[in-house]
Amino acid sequence: MKAKRPPRPLRQQLLIDNDVQVALILRAVLYGSACVIYFVVIQFFTQSMIHPGVNTADLFFSLTDEAMYWVPGLLVLGPLMIYDVLKVSNRFAGPIFSMRREMQNLIDGKEGRNITFRTDDHWSTLAMQFNNIREELLELRAKMADEAEEEEEDDSWMDATPADDAVPVG
């Protein structure tokens, strides 16, 4: 029976894959901004329909009065949402980052290492599949090296030069 490995430590770095995680943060900010704009526009039109005789400037002032109730919440929840997006995206960006690093090691001719993902990471089966492919690649490399060595030994007779004191036949 295999001994169970201790869980890997928590990631210290929130931003693992800049391209992916920054894109997710920007997307979240875009959606948040779209929601705020939608809310303001709906409030403006609702207020203008409820109070048809009020001029536009007064409607905007009434919106700013109402904003004091929801803007502080947005300012508190916005950073929390971004932090949460980073934490959640870390669960799939981290494993892919590790796998890309180890694939590059294999491409560079290094042995690399087996990958183990953290217990709360996504795609845990991907690590097992990568490790199987890595082992197979290392076995193939070793087999090819052995075959090349054997072939080199078999061809060594071709490199031999006749000795000067050899007796001619014939």
Secondary structure as UniProt FT lines:
FT   HELIX           18..50
FT   TURN            52..53
FT   HELIX           56..107
FT   TURN            108..109
FT   TURN            119..120
FT   HELIX           124..154
FT   HELIX           155..159
FT   TURN            164..165
//
